[in-house]
Amino acid sequence: MLKVHAKNLDTVVVLYVEGQIVNGQTEILRNAVTPLEGKSALILDLARITTIDAHGLGVLLALREQCLANGSRFKLMNVSKPIQQILEITRLDSVFQIVSGVVPPAAAGERSRLVAA
């Protein structure tokens, strides 16, 4: 089952995603992004993603387009080697902005919430 944990850092939202981004489980991720409009950036932390299928890649592309349409940046962070290989094979590594590293410790006023479990 896909789990999403959201962390608000001022105008940036980080979604920590865990599990599989596959057909039948992506609605949780879509719902987590919907209330985040108006933020300057959305970062998906994929460190705990084990599998992604074609449908999941399509969802990531749709989320990217949604963010860009709202004037927000969209980034993938902590992409594991297997997921990176999928992005390279599909050439989506040239579409997504992929960053490594950990989000800095929480700033004052940070709000964190569990979106789905």
C-alpha positions as CSV (number, residue, x, y, z in Angstrom):
1,M,0.0,0.0,0.0
2,L,1.2,3.5,-0.8
3,K,1.8,5.9,2.1
4,V,2.3,9.6,1.8
5,H,3.5,11.9,4.5
6,A,3.5,15.6,3.9
7,K,5.8,18.2,5.4
8,N,5.2,21.9,4.9
9,L,8.4,24.0,5.0
10,D,7.1,27.6,4.4
11,T,6.3,27.7,0.7
12,V,7.7,24.3,-0.1
13,V,5.9,21.0,0.4
14,V,7.8,17.7,0.7
15,L,5.8,14.5,0.2
16,Y,7.6,11.5,1.6
17,V,6.2,8.6,-0.4
18,E,6.6,4.9,0.7
19,G,5.6,1.7,-1.1
20,Q,4.7,1.2,-4.8
21,I,3.5,3.9,-7.3
22,V,1.4,1.4,-9.3
23,N,-2.0,1.2,-11.0
24,G,-4.7,1.1,-8.3
25,Q,-2.6,2.9,-5.6
26,T,-1.9,6.3,-7.2
27,E,-5.1,8.0,-6.1
28,I,-3.6,8.5,-2.6
29,L,-0.7,10.4,-4.2
30,R,-3.0,12.5,-6.4
31,N,-5.2,13.4,-3.4
32,A,-2.1,14.5,-1.4
33,V,-1.1,17.0,-4.1
34,T,-4.5,18.6,-4.6
35,P,-4.6,20.7,-1.4
36,L,-1.0,21.8,-2.0
37,E,-1.8,24.4,-4.7
38,G,-0.3,27.8,-4.1
39,K,3.1,26.5,-2.9
40,S,6.3,27.5,-4.7
41,A,7.6,24.0,-5.0
42,L,6.5,20.4,-4.5
43,I,9.2,17.8,-3.8
44,L,8.5,14.1,-3.9
45,D,10.9,12.1,-1.8
46,L,11.1,8.7,-3.4
47,A,13.7,7.1,-1.1
48,R,11.2,4.5,0.0
49,I,9.6,3.7,-3.3
50,T,10.2,0.1,-4.3
51,T,8.3,-0.1,-7.6
52,I,6.8,2.2,-10.2
53,D,4.9,1.1,-13.2
54,A,3.8,2.9,-16.4
55,H,0.7,4.2,-14.8
56,G,2.8,5.5,-11.9
57,L,5.1,7.3,-14.3
58,G,2.0,8.8,-16.0
59,V,0.8,10.1,-12.6
60,L,4.2,11.7,-11.9
61,L,4.1,13.4,-15.3
62,A,0.5,14.6,-14.6
63,L,1.6,16.0,-11.2
64,R,4.5,17.8,-12.7
65,E,2.2,19.4,-15.3
66,Q,-0.2,20.4,-12.6
67,C,2.5,22.1,-10.6
68,L,3.9,23.9,-13.6
69,A,0.4,25.1,-14.6
70,N,0.1,26.6,-11.0
71,G,3.5,28.3,-11.3
72,S,5.2,25.8,-8.9
73,R,8.4,23.8,-9.3
74,F,8.3,20.0,-9.2
75,K,11.2,17.9,-8.1
76,L,12.0,14.3,-7.4
77,M,14.4,13.7,-4.5
78,N,16.3,10.7,-3.1
79,V,15.5,8.5,-6.1
80,S,16.7,5.0,-5.6
81,K,19.0,3.3,-8.1
82,P,16.3,1.0,-9.5
83,I,13.8,3.8,-9.9
84,Q,16.6,6.0,-11.5
85,Q,17.2,3.2,-14.0
86,I,13.5,3.2,-14.9
87,L,13.6,7.0,-15.4
88,E,16.7,6.6,-17.6
89,I,15.3,3.8,-19.7
90,T,12.1,5.8,-20.3
91,R,14.2,9.0,-20.8
92,L,12.1,10.7,-18.1
93,D,15.3,11.6,-16.3
94,S,15.5,14.5,-18.8
95,V,12.0,15.6,-18.0
96,F,12.0,15.5,-14.2
97,Q,14.3,17.6,-12.1
98,I,16.0,15.0,-9.9
99,V,17.9,16.1,-6.8
100,S,19.6,14.1,-4.1
101,G,20.0,14.9,-0.5
102,V,17.8,15.3,2.5
103,V,15.5,18.1,3.3
104,P,17.2,20.3,5.9
105,P,16.0,20.1,9.5
106,A,12.6,21.7,10.1
107,A,12.4,25.4,10.3
108,A,10.2,27.2,12.8
109,G,6.6,27.0,11.8
110,E,7.0,23.6,10.1
111,R,3.8,21.6,9.8
112,S,3.8,17.9,9.2
113,R,0.8,15.6,8.6
114,L,0.2,12.1,7.5
115,V,-1.8,12.2,4.3
116,A,-2.5,8.5,3.9
117,A,-1.6,5.2,5.4
